[in-house]
Amino acid sequence: MRPAAQTAFTALGAVGAVGVAAGVWGVGIERYLFTLRRHDLHVLPPGSPSVTVLHLSDAHMAPWQHRKQRWIAEIADTVQPDLVINTGDNLGHQDGLGGIRAAFAPLRGVPGFFVHGSNDKIAPSARNPFKYFEGPSTHVDFTPSLDTDALDDFLTGLGETLIDNTAASIRVGGVRINALGVDDAHRELDDLDAASAAFRALGDDASVRLGVTHAPYQRVLNAFTDAGADLILAGHTHGGQVRIPFAKKALVSNCDIPLDQARGLTRWSHDGRTVPLNVSAGLGHSIYAPVRFGCRPEASVLVLRARRADDSPEGRSAG
């Protein structure tokens, strides 16, 4: 074999070996490396007690995903949250509710808010992953195929309040928390006018105001910011799910959020206001794309603390 051909053959073999290793890591290892992301946010009035928020998103639960179920179930003792925010896509299979019940049952009695993603209503289907590079996926009208009512009954029984296209208020340790939410913006089920009107009707005496959405489309983030939200929480993006390691930007987001804000705690600005935005990379994946690479599955712990004289209202991260 000529030297040039041998060199090319060796290089091709090396590339193939790296690809196989990456596939083994992403499919067989990283998608099970569940991670808690922790941040401090100074958004409460001075003198307020701290509130620990557990942000869960995109479990995409299938009945056989026992490792994920056990890890989520342990969070209640690990975190001891005061408030749960669930930003949707809980189900990943028509029989996924049993796994959700096993995973979330230890959170019973913890108040919270939840909104829907499309996979709380319809089962996932196989897709060409390269289509996501062309922009957000498109959809036709759908017929619900999952037992959304049973999911909602379970989450409500835990102590969470559904805020699809509406708003609600709860008290946690003497702290009043108002939240507005929307149904899945990716399928254009959001009604921002209805949500904002319900939010205004709650009044202005809340200690903190939250905006909750499954898909962080810019129209939703702008509307929440304009409505006076002090913190916005979202999911949907999976953080890109497959990322170039250590890169700041995701490769895709499946919505119109800037790619450097498709995961983690950042800031969102609109019309003179800037608020913290937490986009969870989520706990799961479609059963048709069982991989995570450079983007571990995660839940977020956000400790809301009182503002001090030297704190900006946009909040600061603790890691």
N, C-alpha and C positions, 0 to 999 in steps of 0.2 A: 504494500500500500504506500502511495506517495505521501511525503510528509504533510503537504497541505490537506490532503483528504483525511489523513489520520487525525490532524488537529481539528478539522471540522467535525469528524465523527466523535471525537472526545468531548468537544464542546456541546454537541447535541445530546450526548449521553448525560453530561453534567446538568444541562437544563432540564432534561427529563427527570433526573433523579431529584432535583430541587422541586419540580412540580409534584412529584409523587409524595415527597416529604411534606410539602405544604398541604396537600390534600389529606394526608393522614393526620396531620396536626389539626387542621380545621374541622374535619369530620369526626375524628376519633378522640380528640383531647380538648381543644379550646372551647368547644360548645358546652362543655361540662364545667368549665372553670368559672363558676358563678362568683360575682364580685359585688361588694357593697361600696358605693361611692358616697363619701361623706363631705358635707359642706356646712359651714355656718353662714347664716344670713341675718344681718342686723336690720330687720324690717319692722319690728314691733315698737310701740310707743315706749318711751323711757319708763323704767320701773316695772315693765311687764315680766311675768315669768316666762321662761323659755318653753317652746313647744317643739317636740320632736316629730317630724313628718316623715312617714315612710311612703315613698313614691314607687309604685309598682306599675309595670306596663308590659304589654306584648308577651304574655306568657305563652300564647299559642299552644295551649295544653292538649296533649294527646294522652290516652289512657296508659300507655306503656312508659311514660316519662317519669319514672319513680325517683330518679336522682334529683330532678328538678323539683318535684313535689316535696321531697324531704328537705331540700335546702330552703325553700320558701317557708315551709312549716316551722323551721328553726328560727326564722327571723324574729318572730314575736318575742322570744326570750332574749335573743341577741340584742335587739334594738330597743324593745319596750316602747313602742311609739305611742304618742298621744293622739295622732291623727294619721289616717291612711288616705292617700290619693291614688286612685286607680284610673289610668288613662287608656284602658280598653285593649281590645284584641286578646281577651282572656282565652278564648277557645281556638283550638287548632285542629279539631276533629269532631265529628258528630257525637262521639262518646267522651268528649273531653271534660264534661262537667264533673264527673266523679273525681278526676285528678285535681280540678280546681277546689272542690270541696275538701279534699285531703290536704291540699297545700295551704288554703286560706283559713281553715277552721280555727287554728290557734289565735287568729286575730279577732275572734268574736268578742264583742263588747267594746272594741276600739272604734270611735266614730270616724266618719270620713265622707268623701265624695267620690263618685265615679261617673264616667261617660263611656259611650260605646265607640268601638271601632267596627269596621265592617265584619271582621271575623268574630264578632259577638252575635252576628246575625246569619252569616253564610259561611259554609265550610270552604276551606282553601282549595285552589285548583292549581294544576301544574302550569308554570309560566316559563317563557324563555328569559333567563336572567339578563341577557344582553340587551333586552328591550328597555331596561331601566336606564341605560345610558342615553336613551332618546328623550327622557323626561318622565314625569309622573305617569304611571300606568293608567290606561283608559278603561272605562267600564260601560256596560249596558245595564238596562234595568234588571233588577234581580228579584227573585222570590226567596224570602227567608227560608233557610234549611236547617237552622240550629234552634234549640229551645231557649231563646232569649228570655222568655218569661221566667223559666226555671232559674236561669243564671241571675236575673234581677232579684227574684225572691230570695235566693241564697245570699247575695251581697247585701241586700236590704236587711236581712235577718242578722247579718254580722254587725250591723250598725252604720252602714254606709248609705248615702243619699244619692239617688240618680239625678243628675243635673243636665241632661241632654236639652239644649236650647232653653234653659231656664236658670234660675239662681236659688240658692238656699243659704241659711245661716245656722251655725251651731256655736256652742260655747265649749271651750276646752280649758279647764283649769282657770276659769275666770276670764279667759281671753275670747272675745267674740270674733268669729271668723266668717266672713261672707265670701261666697264663691259663685262665679258664673261659669257655665259650661256650654259646650255645643256638641251635637251629634256629629258623626264622622264627616269631617270636612273633605276628606279624600273622595268621597262619593257625593259630595255637595249636599249633604243632609243637614248642614249647619244653618241655623236661622239666627244670625247675629242680632237682628233687630229685636226678636223676642227675648233672647238671652239678656241683652242690654237693658231692655225695659224692666224685666224681672229683677235685675241687679239694682237698678235705680230705686225700685219700690222697696228694697230692703232698708234704705236709709243710709246715713253717712257715719254712724257711730261705731262701726266695726274697728277692731284693733288692727286687723290685717285683711286684705282683700285678694282673693286668688282668682286666676283665670285658668280653666281646665279644659284641655282639648286633646283628642287623640292625635290628629294630624296637624302639625304646626305650619299651616299655610300662612303666608304673610298677611292676608286679609284678616285672618282670625287674630293673629298676634297684634296687628295694628288696632283692631277693634277693642281687644282686651286692654291694651295700653291706654287707649282713649277713654275707656270706661272707668279707669282709675285703679286697675289691678296693681297690687304691690309685688306680685310674684306670679309668673306664668309657668304651668307645667304641661308637658306634652310627651308623646311617645311616637309610634308609627315608623320612624326612620330606621330602626334597628342599628342606629349609628353608622349606617352604610353596610353593616353585617360583614362585608369583606373589605378590609382596608389595607393600604400600604403601611406596614409597621412604622410607628413614630411620626407618621404624616399628620399634619394638623387638619387637613381637609378629608372628608369622606369622598369616595368615588361617586356615590349616588345617594339620594335621600328619598326618592319617590314622592317628593313634593317640591315646593318652590323656595324652601328655606335655603339661605346660603350654606354651601357645603362645609364651611368651617364652623357652623352652628348646628350641625346635624347630630351632635352628641355632647352631653355634659352641660355644665353651668356656664352660661354666657350672659350678655346683656342685650336687650332688645330696645331700640329707640324708635319713637315715632312722634312727630309733631311736638317736639320739645320735651317729651318725657322719656326716661330710661328706666327700665325695670329688669330685675333678674329673670332669666329664662332657663329652666331646666328641661332639657330634652333627654329622656331616658333612652339608652341603647336597647333596653328591653331584655326580657328573660329568655326569649325563645326564638323560634324561626318557623317558617313553614315546613310542614312535613315533607314537602317536595324540594326543599333546599336546606338539608340538614348540615349546615356548615357555619362556622364563625372563624374568621381569620383576622388577626390584628384588632379584634373588637369583641372582648369578652361579654358574655351575658351579664346583666347587672340589675340591681335595684339601687335606689338612691335614698340616702338619709339626709334630710335637710333640717338642721336645728335652727329654728327661728328664734332670734334673740332680740333683746331690747336695743334700740339705737342709743348710742352715746354721742357726746358732743362732737367727737371727731369722726363719726361714722357717716358715710354717704348713704343715702336711701337705697342705692342700687345693690347693696350687700357686698360681702367679701367671702371668698372661698376659704375653707379650712383644709382642702385637699380632695 
